[in-house]
Amino acid sequence: MLGFILSKMQMLLFAVGIAIVALLFFDFVSRVGLSESAKTLLITNTKVISDQINNDLLCSDKFVTLPDALTYGYKNDRLFYDLEFSKQQLGDNQDFSNLLILRIVEHKPSNSTAKKNIIGSNSFISDAEFVLIDPGFLPETAPLEKYYNSASGEPNTTISLYPRASSKTSVYTGAPDSYSVVKEVVDGKKKVYIIPCTSERANNCVENILRVGCYKLKTSKGSTPNNDDLVPSCFNKSSQVGTYSDVSRNYTWKDCVALFGQNV
């Protein structure tokens, strides 16, 4: 009798062991699937940016739409994430390169104190200067000048896009589920702009490129530009923006004020 009970216990322990191994295996496969999903997204986004840098054009741009979640595993689990862009300067002021880092981080509530769970990262070195514009300007009432640079007035070194974000108020915000990569070459020097936008609003990516151009025009003059001053050519999008129907025109400061008011 005792031998029979011991045999049953051994069988039970064996079954439990098999179940634990199976669970560990499925967990391992899920983690690998999540890592691969993040890697694919990072490589795709990095390639879009590097392609803009390396083409021969003086002005170029590309729109990127982000999935709202990473899908992985046998059950097509979904992970909500932040896509972070950060930049660093390598070398000294006389001889330096710029490093752009893209990271996918598991999204946490803004009031969370939990440590960030980094799912994956990718980076590349370039001679181009990177300009990162914080997506906080996406609400229609938010002036761009507060987000073009950091609160200290220095260029942003990190921005974060949360594609799953949505409005929780009656004021339009829009999820930063897209962004534009804009390259301009001035006096042989490349600048690459990462400009967030939202698919919740028609032509928003084009509109935001123009909005950045308006801001650059405003700051380049040191005071209020003349009404007929043109938006810089790489940002002067010949496409319908707002209620403007003439798609072949060049935009001026007068147009900037009509479209964006004091939010330039």
Number of C-alpha atoms within 10 A of each C-alpha: 6 7 8 9 10 11 12 12 12 12 12 12 12 12 12 12 12 12 12 12 12 12 12 12 12 14 13 13 15 18 15 14 19 21 16 16 17 26 18 13 18 20 14 12 17 17 12 16 22 15 13 19 25 12 11 10 12 15 19 18 21 14 16 17 16 19 14 18 18 21 17 20 17 10 8 11 13 13 14 18 25 22 22 16 23 18 21 14 14 12 10 8 8 5 7 12 16 17 18 22 18 22 21 25 21 19 20 15 7 6 6 9 8 8 8 11 12 14 18 20 18 17 16 14 15 17 13 19 18 22 21 24 26 24 25 18 21 21 15 13 14 15 18 25 19 17 20 23 17 17 11 8 11 9 15 20 17 18 21 22 24 22 23 17 15 14 11 9 7 6 10 15 22 21 23 26 23 21 25 23 24 22 27 23 17 10 6 8 11 18 17 23 20 22 24 28 28 22 17 15 13 12 15 21 24 23 22 23 25 27 24 22 25 30 21 17 23 19 13 11 11 8 9 11 17 12 12 11 15 19 24 19 15 17 25 21 22 15 17 16 19 14 7 11 10 11 11 10 13 15 21 21 21 16 18 23 14 11 19 18 12 13 18 22
